[in-house]
Amino acid sequence: MVDVPTISAVIAATGVVVGFAIAILQLRHLVRTRQDMVKTRQADLLMRLYSTWGSEDLQKAATEVINLEFKDYNDFSKKYGKRWETPTHIAVFKVGWFFNGIGVLLHSKLADIGLIDRLFGYMVIWLWEKMKPIVEGTREQFNQPKSLEWFEYLYNELKKREQRGVKSG
């Protein structure tokens, strides 16, 4: 025969197990909710940046950069000058600073590379490859080895992704 203290102990043990199971389920739900919130914030941030990227100002700057014709930094300097307040130089650095910021977000894990790739991917690659000689030349000319380093980082991360077989946006 089962006495009252034994039944009471079984009920108490069952309550602890059920309470523990409920706590685990709530914790899992909380983690998923937090992950969803982080993804939503990242998506919101990138969509706002994408909207900025679509602005007339940045599109004109990107178009100007894409249309530049030069062989190397010396050729660029001869054709477009060495003064950094010219419209051409301003366009180069508007584009560079924009993507430098996205590189910082990626490096800081505040943006998802997949979403960056789908929104900006081929433009990052195209523009960095166009701008690389200019950036490297200005780094040397002004002794600024870290100039636009996060744009370069972004480019390298997207190229690694591409080499793994993931197509750029």
N, C-alpha and C positions, 0 to 999 in steps of 0.2 A: 504494500500500500504506500501511496505517495502522501507525504504529509505537507502541511501548509508552508513550512520554511523551504522545502525543496521546490514546490511550485513557485513560490515567491522568487527564489534564486534563478529559476529557469526564465521566468518572465523578465526579471531584471537583466539577465544576460542577453535575452532576445532584444530587449529595448536598446541596450548598448550597441548591439550589432546593427539593428535597423537605423539607429541614430548615426552611426558611423557611415553606413551606406548612403544615407541621405546627405550627409556632409560631403562625402566624396562626389556625389552627383552635382551638388550645388557648386562645389569648387571647380569641377570640369565646366559647368555652364558659365561660371564667372570668367574663367580663362578664355573660353571661346568668345564671350561677349567682349572682353578686353581686346583680343586679337582682331575682332571685327571692327571695333572702334578705331584701333590703330590703322588698319587697312583703309577705313573710311576717311580718316584724317589725311593719310598719305595720298589717296586718290583725289581728295578735295584740293590739296596743295598742288599736286601735279596738274590738275585740270585748270587751276587758276594760272599756273605758269604757262600752260598750253594756250590759254586765252591771251596772255601777254605775248607769247611767241607769234600768235596770229595777228598781232597789232600791225598797223600800217608801218609804223616806225621800225620795228624789228624786221618785218618782211623786206622793206626797202634796204636795210642794212645787210641782210643775208643775201639779197639779190646782188647788191654791189660787190660783196665779197666773192660770191660765186663767179661773177663776171670779170674779176681781176685777171690780168694776163701778165705773168712774170715767170722767169726761170728759177730764180733763187732770191735770197734776201737782198743782195746787192742790186739785182735787176729791179726788184720791187722798189727799193729806195730811189733808184734813178728815175723810174717812171712816176712814182707817187709821192716822192719827197721824203724827207727825214723828220719833218715837223709833225708832231703828233696831234696837232689841233686841226688838221685838214679833214674834210668830210670822209675821205677814204679811210684814214686812220681811225677816225671816230667810229665808222661802220665796223671795222675789224674788231675793235675792242667792245663795241656794244654786243656783238655776237659772242665774242670770247667771254665776256663777263657773264652773259646770260647762262651759257653752258658751264662756265666755271662754278656758278652757284648750284646748278643741278648736280655737278660732280661732288660738291661738298655734301649735299643732301644724301647722295648715294653712299659716299664714304662713311657718313655718320649714321647710316642705316635708317634715315628718315624718309627714304624713297625706295620703292621696289624697282629693281633693274628691269623686270619684265614689262612693267607699265611704262617706264622711261623708254624702253626699246620700242614699244608699240606706238608711243606718242611722238618720239623724236629720233629714233634710232638711225635711219639712213641719213638724216640731216646732220647729226652729230659726226658721223663718219665722213661724210662728204665735206663738211665745213672744216673739220680738224685737218684732214689731208690737204685741203687747200691752204689753210692758215699755218700749218706746221712750220714751213720755212720762215714765215714772218715772226711767229712766236719765238722760235729758236734764235733768230737774228736779233730780236729786241732783248731777249734774255742776255745775250752776249753783249750787245751794245750798251745796255744800261746796267750790266752786272746784277741782273735780277733773275737768278736761276729758277725761282719758284713762280715766276709770272705765268698765270693761267695753268698752273699745275693740276688743278682739279678738272679742267676741261680735258687735259691730256689723260688724266686718270679715267674719266668718263669714257673717252674714246677707247682706251685700252680694255676696260671692262666690257664694253659692247663688242669689241673685236674678239675677245675671249669667248663670249657668248656665241658669236657668229661661228667661230671655229668649232664649237661644240655642236654645231648644226642647227642652231636656233636662228631663224630668219629675222632680220631687223625690220621694224615698222616701216 
